[in-house]
Amino acid sequence: MDVSPDRKTVRVTIFHQTYSLSASSGESGDVESLAQSVDDLMVSIATRAGNVDANRVAVLACLHLADRLRTAERDLTAFKQRVETKSREFSLLLDQAAG
């Protein structure tokens, strides 16, 4: 793996497998933290699901993370709509105050 000077190789372990990932120098801690979160999730799923293979655990973890992402996207969309509504309301109030 060719790593540029501003990139570094980060070794992480996820569900008993070691991976070498490339990250910018300032992001290596973030990559390690994300990998730890994925590992914790997969171990938790495997513990609850019983005797299942790693591929099934990975798919279940992906579904869980996809659900969390969808929820976050919905929350963000609702928040943006609230901000837009409030911005319009404040703009009208400013126009009334100036007029």
N, CA, C and O atoms as a GROMACS GRO file, in nm:
protein
  396
    1MET      N    1   0.084  -0.117   0.000
    1MET     CA    2   0.000   0.000   0.000
    1MET      C    3   0.089   0.123   0.000
    1MET      O    4   0.168   0.142   0.092
    2ASP      N    5   0.076   0.208  -0.102
    2ASP     CA    6   0.156   0.330  -0.114
    2ASP      C    7   0.091   0.438  -0.030
    2ASP      O    8  -0.021   0.481  -0.059
    3VAL      N    9   0.162   0.483   0.073
    3VAL     CA   10   0.106   0.582   0.164
    3VAL      C   11   0.181   0.714   0.143
    3VAL      O   12   0.303   0.718   0.156
    4SER      N   13   0.106   0.821   0.112
    4SER     CA   14   0.169   0.951   0.092
    4SER      C   15   0.213   1.007   0.226
    4SER      O   16   0.169   0.959   0.331
    5PRO      N   17   0.300   1.109   0.225
    5PRO     CA   18   0.355   1.162   0.350
    5PRO      C   19   0.250   1.211   0.450
    5PRO      O   20   0.270   1.203   0.571
    6ASP      N   21   0.137   1.262   0.399
    6ASP     CA   22   0.034   1.312   0.490
    6ASP      C   23  -0.064   1.203   0.532
    6ASP      O   24  -0.162   1.230   0.601
    7ARG      N   25  -0.039   1.080   0.490
    7ARG     CA   26  -0.124   0.965   0.524
    7ARG      C   27  -0.042   0.869   0.610
    7ARG      O   28   0.081   0.865   0.603
    8LYS      N   29  -0.112   0.794   0.690
    8LYS     CA   30  -0.042   0.692   0.768
    8LYS      C   31  -0.127   0.567   0.771
    8LYS      O   32  -0.249   0.572   0.755
    9THR      N   33  -0.062   0.455   0.791
    9THR     CA   34  -0.131   0.327   0.798
    9THR      C   35  -0.173   0.303   0.943
    9THR      O   36  -0.092   0.314   1.036
   10VAL      N   37  -0.299   0.271   0.959
   10VAL     CA   38  -0.354   0.243   1.091
   10VAL      C   39  -0.397   0.098   1.094
   10VAL      O   40  -0.473   0.053   1.007
   11ARG      N   41  -0.350   0.024   1.192
   11ARG     CA   42  -0.390  -0.116   1.206
   11ARG      C   43  -0.500  -0.125   1.311
   11ARG      O   44  -0.486  -0.077   1.423
   12VAL      N   45  -0.612  -0.187   1.270
   12VAL     CA   46  -0.725  -0.203   1.360
   12VAL      C   47  -0.770  -0.348   1.357
   12VAL      O   48  -0.743  -0.422   1.262
   13THR      N   49  -0.839  -0.388   1.462
   13THR     CA   50  -0.896  -0.522   1.467
   13THR      C   51  -1.046  -0.510   1.480
   13THR      O   52  -1.097  -0.444   1.571
   14ILE      N   53  -1.116  -0.574   1.387
   14ILE     CA   54  -1.262  -0.576   1.389
   14ILE      C   55  -1.307  -0.721   1.381
   14ILE      O   56  -1.278  -0.792   1.285
   15PHE      N   57  -1.377  -0.763   1.483
   15PHE     CA   58  -1.430  -0.899   1.492
   15PHE      C   59  -1.324  -1.003   1.461
   15PHE      O   60  -1.340  -1.089   1.374
   16HIS      N   61  -1.215  -0.994   1.533
   16HIS     CA   62  -1.104  -1.090   1.530
   16HIS      C   63  -1.023  -1.088   1.401
   16HIS      O   64  -0.943  -1.178   1.377
   17GLN      N   65  -1.042  -0.987   1.317
   17GLN     CA   66  -0.964  -0.973   1.194
   17GLN      C   67  -0.887  -0.842   1.200
   17GLN      O   68  -0.942  -0.739   1.240
   18THR      N   69  -0.760  -0.845   1.160
   18THR     CA   70  -0.679  -0.724   1.160
   18THR      C   71  -0.680  -0.664   1.020
   18THR      O   72  -0.666  -0.735   0.920
   19TYR      N   73  -0.696  -0.532   1.015
   19TYR     CA   74  -0.699  -0.459   0.888
   19TYR      C   75  -0.598  -0.346   0.895
   19TYR      O   76  -0.579  -0.285   1.000
   20SER      N   77  -0.533  -0.318   0.782
   20SER     CA   78  -0.446  -0.202   0.769
   20SER      C   79  -0.520  -0.101   0.683
   20SER      O   80  -0.553  -0.128   0.568
   21LEU      N   81  -0.545   0.014   0.740
   21LEU     CA   82  -0.621   0.119   0.672
   21LEU      C   83  -0.536   0.243   0.657
   21LEU      O   84  -0.450   0.270   0.740
   22SER      N   85  -0.559   0.316   0.551
   22SER     CA   86  -0.487   0.440   0.528
   22SER      C   87  -0.573   0.556   0.579
   22SER      O   88  -0.692   0.564   0.550
   23ALA      N   89  -0.511   0.645   0.655
   23ALA     CA   90  -0.581   0.761   0.709
   23ALA      C   91  -0.488   0.879   0.709
   23ALA      O   92  -0.366   0.864   0.718
   24SER      N   93  -0.546   0.999   0.700
   24SER     CA   94  -0.461   1.116   0.712
   24SER      C   95  -0.408   1.120   0.855
   24SER      O   96  -0.467   1.063   0.946
   25SER      N   97  -0.297   1.188   0.873
   25SER     CA   98  -0.230   1.189   1.002
   25SER      C   99  -0.323   1.230   1.115
   25SER      O  100  -0.318   1.173   1.224
   26GLY      N  101  -0.408   1.329   1.090
   26GLY     CA  102  -0.497   1.378   1.195
   26GLY      C  103  -0.619   1.293   1.219
   26GLY      O  104  -0.690   1.313   1.317
   27GLU      N  105  -0.645   1.196   1.130
   27GLU     CA  106  -0.766   1.114   1.142
   27GLU      C  107  -0.741   0.975   1.197
   27GLU      O  108  -0.835   0.897   1.211
   28SER      N  109  -0.618   0.940   1.229
   28SER     CA  110  -0.590   0.803   1.272
   28SER      C  111  -0.667   0.767   1.398
   28SER      O  112  -0.714   0.654   1.411
   29GLY      N  113  -0.679   0.859   1.490
   29GLY     CA  114  -0.755   0.832   1.612
   29GLY      C  115  -0.903   0.812   1.583
   29GLY      O  116  -0.968   0.729   1.646
   30ASP      N  117  -0.956   0.887   1.486
   30ASP     CA  118  -1.096   0.870   1.446
   30ASP      C  119  -1.118   0.732   1.385
   30ASP      O  120  -1.217   0.665   1.414
   31VAL      N  121  -1.026   0.690   1.299
   31VAL     CA  122  -1.036   0.558   1.235
   31VAL      C  123  -1.033   0.448   1.341
   31VAL      O  124  -1.112   0.354   1.336
   32GLU      N  125  -0.943   0.461   1.437
   32GLU     CA  126  -0.934   0.362   1.545
   32GLU      C  127  -1.063   0.358   1.626
   32GLU      O  128  -1.111   0.251   1.663
   33SER      N  129  -1.118   0.476   1.655
   33SER     CA  130  -1.242   0.484   1.733
   33SER      C  131  -1.360   0.423   1.657
   33SER      O  132  -1.441   0.350   1.715
   34LEU      N  133  -1.369   0.453   1.527
   34LEU     CA  134  -1.476   0.394   1.446
   34LEU      C  135  -1.462   0.243   1.440
   34LEU      O  136  -1.561   0.170   1.452
   35ALA      N  137  -1.340   0.196   1.421
   35ALA     CA  138  -1.317   0.051   1.416
   35ALA      C  139  -1.356  -0.014   1.547
   35ALA      O  140  -1.413  -0.123   1.548
   36GLN      N  141  -1.326   0.051   1.659
   36GLN     CA  142  -1.363  -0.004   1.790
   36GLN      C  143  -1.515  -0.009   1.804
   36GLN      O  144  -1.568  -0.105   1.859
   37SER      N  145  -1.584   0.092   1.754
   37SER     CA  146  -1.731   0.093   1.759
   37SER      C  147  -1.790  -0.021   1.677
   37SER      O  148  -1.884  -0.087   1.721
   38VAL      N  149  -1.735  -0.043   1.557
   38VAL     CA  150  -1.783  -0.152   1.471
   38VAL      C  151  -1.754  -0.286   1.538
   38VAL      O  152  -1.838  -0.376   1.537
   39ASP      N  153  -1.635  -0.300   1.595
   39ASP     CA  154  -1.599  -0.424   1.665
   39ASP      C  155  -1.695  -0.449   1.781
   39ASP      O  156  -1.744  -0.561   1.797
   40ASP      N  157  -1.721  -0.346   1.861
   40ASP     CA  158  -1.813  -0.362   1.974
   40ASP      C  159  -1.952  -0.405   1.927
   40ASP      O  160  -2.015  -0.492   1.987
   41LEU      N  161  -2.000  -0.342   1.818
   41LEU     CA  162  -2.132  -0.376   1.765
   41LEU      C  163  -2.135  -0.520   1.717
   41LEU      O  164  -2.229  -0.593   1.747
   42MET      N  165  -2.033  -0.562   1.643
   42MET     CA  166  -2.031  -0.698   1.591
   42MET      C  167  -2.021  -0.801   1.702
   42MET      O  168  -2.087  -0.905   1.697
   43VAL      N  169  -1.941  -0.774   1.803
   43VAL     CA  170  -1.930  -0.866   1.917
   43VAL      C  171  -2.064  -0.875   1.989
   43VAL      O  172  -2.106  -0.984   2.029
   44SER      N  173  -2.131  -0.762   2.006
   44SER     CA  174  -2.262  -0.760   2.071
   44SER      C  175  -2.365  -0.841   1.992
   44SER      O  176  -2.441  -0.918   2.050
   45ILE      N  177  -2.366  -0.822   1.862
   45ILE     CA  178  -2.459  -0.898   1.776
   45ILE      C  179  -2.428  -1.047   1.783
   45ILE      O  180  -2.520  -1.128   1.796
   46ALA      N  181  -2.302  -1.083   1.775
   46ALA     CA  182  -2.263  -1.225   1.779
   46ALA      C  183  -2.303  -1.287   1.912
   46ALA      O  184  -2.346  -1.402   1.917
   47THR      N  185  -2.287  -1.212   2.019
   47THR     CA  186  -2.323  -1.263   2.152
   47THR      C  187  -2.473  -1.290   2.161
   47THR      O  188  -2.516  -1.393   2.214
   48ARG      N  189  -2.552  -1.196   2.109
   48ARG     CA  190  -2.698  -1.212   2.114
   48ARG      C  191  -2.749  -1.315   2.015
   48ARG      O  192  -2.846  -1.385   2.043
   49ALA      N  193  -2.685  -1.325   1.898
   49ALA     CA  194  -2.734  -1.414   1.793
   49ALA      C  195  -2.691  -1.559   1.814
   49ALA      O  196  -2.749  -1.650   1.754
   50GLY      N  197  -2.593  -1.580   1.896
   50GLY     CA  198  -2.547  -1.717   1.918
   50GLY      C  199  -2.445  -1.759   1.814
   50GLY      O  200  -2.362  -1.678   1.773
   51ASN      N  201  -2.451  -1.882   1.773
   51ASN     CA  202  -2.351  -1.940   1.684
   51ASN      C  203  -2.382  -1.904   1.538
   51ASN      O  204  -2.446  -1.982   1.467
   52VAL      N  205  -2.336  -1.786   1.494
   52VAL     CA  206  -2.354  -1.745   1.355
   52VAL      C  207  -2.217  -1.710   1.299
   52VAL      O  208  -2.125  -1.675   1.372
   53ASP      N  209  -2.205  -1.718   1.166
   53ASP     CA  210  -2.074  -1.691   1.106
   53ASP      C  211  -2.048  -1.540   1.095
   53ASP      O  212  -2.138  -1.458   1.110
   54ALA      N  213  -1.924  -1.509   1.069
   54ALA     CA  214  -1.880  -1.369   1.066
   54ALA      C  215  -1.951  -1.289   0.957
   54ALA      O  216  -1.981  -1.172   0.976
   55ASN      N  217  -1.979  -1.352   0.842
   55ASN     CA  218  -2.048  -1.280   0.735
   55ASN      C  219  -2.189  -1.238   0.778
   55ASN      O  220  -2.232  -1.126   0.750
   56ARG      N  221  -2.258  -1.327   0.845
   56ARG     CA  222  -2.393  -1.294   0.893
   56ARG      C  223  -2.387  -1.181   0.996
   56ARG      O  224  -2.469  -1.090   0.994
   57VAL      N  225  -2.290  -1.189   1.085
   57VAL     CA  226  -2.273  -1.083   1.185
   57VAL      C  227  -2.244  -0.950   1.116
   57VAL      O  228  -2.298  -0.846   1.156
   58ALA      N  229  -2.160  -0.952   1.013
   58ALA     CA  230  -2.126  -0.830   0.940
   58ALA      C  231  -2.250  -0.772   0.871
   58ALA      O  232  -2.272  -0.650   0.874
   59VAL      N  233  -2.332  -0.858   0.810
   59VAL     CA  234  -2.454  -0.810   0.744
   59VAL      C  235  -2.550  -0.750   0.846
   59VAL      O  236  -2.607  -0.644   0.822
   60LEU      N  237  -2.566  -0.816   0.960
   60LEU     CA  238  -2.654  -0.762   1.064
   60LEU      C  239  -2.602  -0.629   1.117
   60LEU      O  240  -2.680  -0.538   1.145
   61ALA      N  241  -2.470  -0.617   1.131
   61ALA     CA  242  -2.411  -0.490   1.175
   61ALA      C  243  -2.436  -0.382   1.071
   61ALA      O  244  -2.468  -0.268   1.107
   62CYS      N  245  -2.421  -0.416   0.944
   62CYS     CA  246  -2.447  -0.318   0.836
   62CYS      C  247  -2.592  -0.272   0.838
   62CYS      O  248  -2.620  -0.153   0.822
   63LEU      N  249  -2.684  -0.365   0.858
   63LEU     CA  250  -2.825  -0.327   0.865
   63LEU      C  251  -2.852  -0.235   0.984
   63LEU      O  252  -2.927  -0.138   0.973
   64HIS      N  253  -2.791  -0.266   1.095
   64HIS     CA  254  -2.806  -0.181   1.214
   64HIS      C  255  -2.752  -0.040   1.186
   64HIS      O  256  -2.818   0.059   1.218
   65LEU      N  257  -2.634  -0.032   1.127
   65LEU     CA  258  -2.574   0.098   1.098
   65LEU      C  259  -2.653   0.173   0.991
   65LEU      O  260  -2.665   0.295   0.998
   66ALA      N  261  -2.707   0.101   0.892
   66ALA     CA  262  -2.789   0.164   0.789
   66ALA      C  263  -2.916   0.223   0.850
   66ALA      O  264  -2.960   0.331   0.812
   67ASP      N  265  -2.974   0.152   0.946
   67ASP     CA  266  -3.092   0.204   1.015
   67ASP      C  267  -3.059   0.329   1.094
   67ASP      O  268  -3.136   0.426   1.094
   68ARG      N  269  -2.945   0.328   1.162
   68ARG     CA  270  -2.902   0.448   1.237
   68ARG      C  271  -2.877   0.565   1.144
   68ARG      O  272  -2.911   0.679   1.176
   69LEU      N  273  -2.817   0.538   1.028
   69LEU     CA  274  -2.791   0.643   0.930
   69LEU      C  275  -2.923   0.700   0.878
   69LEU      O  276  -2.937   0.822   0.868
   70ARG      N  277  -3.017   0.614   0.845
   70ARG     CA  278  -3.146   0.662   0.794
   70ARG      C  279  -3.216   0.748   0.898
   70ARG      O  280  -3.274   0.851   0.864
   71THR      N  281  -3.212   0.706   1.023
   71THR     CA  282  -3.272   0.786   1.131
   71THR      C  283  -3.204   0.921   1.142
   71THR      O  284  -3.271   1.023   1.158
   72ALA      N  285  -3.072   0.923   1.135
   72ALA     CA  286  -2.997   1.049   1.143
   72ALA      C  287  -3.030   1.140   1.024
   72ALA      O  288  -3.044   1.261   1.040
   73GLU      N  289  -3.042   1.081   0.904
   73GLU     CA  290  -3.077   1.160   0.787
   73GLU      C  291  -3.216   1.220   0.800
   73GLU      O  292  -3.238   1.336   0.764
   74ARG      N  293  -3.311   1.143   0.852
   74ARG     CA  294  -3.447   1.195   0.874
   74ARG      C  295  -3.446   1.307   0.977
   74ARG      O  296  -3.511   1.409   0.959
   75ASP      N  297  -3.372   1.287   1.085
   75ASP     CA  298  -3.361   1.391   1.188
   75ASP      C  299  -3.298   1.518   1.131
   75ASP      O  300  -3.343   1.628   1.162
   76LEU      N  301  -3.196   1.503   1.048
   76LEU     CA  302  -3.130   1.618   0.988
   76LEU      C  303  -3.225   1.691   0.893
   76LEU      O  304  -3.229   1.814   0.893
   77THR      N  305  -3.300   1.617   0.813
   77THR     CA  306  -3.397   1.679   0.722
   77THR      C  307  -3.501   1.757   0.800
   77THR      O  308  -3.535   1.869   0.763
   78ALA      N  309  -3.552   1.698   0.908
   78ALA     CA  310  -3.652   1.768   0.990
   78ALA      C  311  -3.591   1.892   1.053
   78ALA      O  312  -3.657   1.996   1.060
   79PHE      N  313  -3.468   1.883   1.098
   79PHE     CA  314  -3.401   1.998   1.159
   79PHE      C  315  -3.383   2.109   1.056
   79PHE      O  316  -3.408   2.226   1.086
   80LYS      N  317  -3.339   2.074   0.936
   80LYS     CA  318  -3.322   2.174   0.830
   80LYS      C  319  -3.454   2.243   0.799
   80LYS      O  320  -3.458   2.364   0.778
   81GLN      N  321  -3.562   2.166   0.795
   81GLN     CA  322  -3.693   2.226   0.769
   81GLN      C  323  -3.733   2.323   0.880
   81GLN      O  324  -3.788   2.429   0.852
   82ARG      N  325  -3.705   2.287   1.004
   82ARG     CA  326  -3.735   2.378   1.116
   82ARG      C  327  -3.652   2.505   1.106
   82ARG      O  328  -3.702   2.615   1.131
   83VAL      N  329  -3.524   2.490   1.071
   83VAL     CA  330  -3.437   2.607   1.058
   83VAL      C  331  -3.488   2.698   0.945
   83VAL      O  332  -3.492   2.820   0.961
   84GLU      N  333  -3.526   2.640   0.832
   84GLU     CA  334  -3.578   2.719   0.720
   84GLU      C  335  -3.706   2.792   0.759
   84GLU      O  336  -3.722   2.910   0.726
   85THR      N  337  -3.795   2.725   0.830
   85THR     CA  338  -3.920   2.788   0.875
   85THR      C  339  -3.890   2.903   0.970
   85THR      O  340  -3.946   3.012   0.955
   86LYS      N  341  -3.803   2.880   1.066
   86LYS     CA  342  -3.768   2.986   1.162
   86LYS      C  343  -3.698   3.102   1.091
   86LYS      O  344  -3.723   3.218   1.125
   87SER      N  345  -3.612   3.073   0.994
   87SER     CA  346  -3.544   3.179   0.920
   87SER      C  347  -3.645   3.266   0.847
   87SER      O  348  -3.634   3.389   0.847
   88ARG      N  349  -3.745   3.203   0.783
   88ARG     CA  350  -3.849   3.280   0.715
   88ARG      C  351  -3.927   3.365   0.814
   88ARG      O  352  -3.957   3.482   0.787
   89GLU      N  353  -3.961   3.307   0.930
   89GLU     CA  354  -4.036   3.381   1.032
   89GLU      C  355  -3.956   3.501   1.082
   89GLU      O  356  -4.010   3.610   1.096
   90PHE      N  357  -3.827   3.481   1.108
   90PHE     CA  358  -3.743   3.592   1.155
   90PHE      C  359  -3.728   3.698   1.047
   90PHE      O  360  -3.726   3.817   1.077
   91SER      N  361  -3.716   3.655   0.922
   91SER     CA  362  -3.704   3.750   0.811
   91SER      C  363  -3.830   3.837   0.803
   91SER      O  364  -3.820   3.958   0.784
   92LEU      N  365  -3.947   3.776   0.817
   92LEU     CA  366  -4.072   3.851   0.815
   92LEU      C  367  -4.079   3.948   0.932
   92LEU      O  368  -4.121   4.063   0.916
   93LEU      N  369  -4.037   3.903   1.049
   93LEU     CA  370  -4.037   3.991   1.165
   93LEU      C  371  -3.942   4.110   1.145
   93LEU      O  372  -3.975   4.223   1.183
   94LEU      N  373  -3.825   4.084   1.087
   94LEU     CA  374  -3.730   4.192   1.060
   94LEU      C  375  -3.788   4.292   0.959
   94LEU      O  376  -3.773   4.413   0.974
   95ASP      N  377  -3.855   4.236   0.854
   95ASP     CA  378  -3.915   4.324   0.756
   95ASP      C  379  -4.024   4.410   0.820
   95ASP      O  380  -4.036   4.529   0.790
   96GLN      N  381  -4.104   4.352   0.909
   96GLN     CA  382  -4.210   4.427   0.977
   96GLN      C  383  -4.151   4.532   1.068
   96GLN      O  384  -4.202   4.644   1.075
   97ALA      N  385  -4.044   4.498   1.138
   97ALA     CA  386  -3.982   4.594   1.230
   97ALA      C  387  -3.917   4.711   1.154
   97ALA      O  388  -3.917   4.824   1.202
   98ALA      N  389  -3.863   4.681   1.036
   98ALA     CA  390  -3.797   4.786   0.957
   98ALA      C  391  -3.899   4.871   0.881
   98ALA      O  392  -3.873   4.987   0.850
   99GLY      N  393  -4.015   4.812   0.852
   99GLY     CA  394  -4.113   4.880   0.768
   99GLY      C  395  -4.201   4.966   0.846
   99GLY      O  396  -4.289   5.031   0.790
   0.00000   0.00000   0.00000
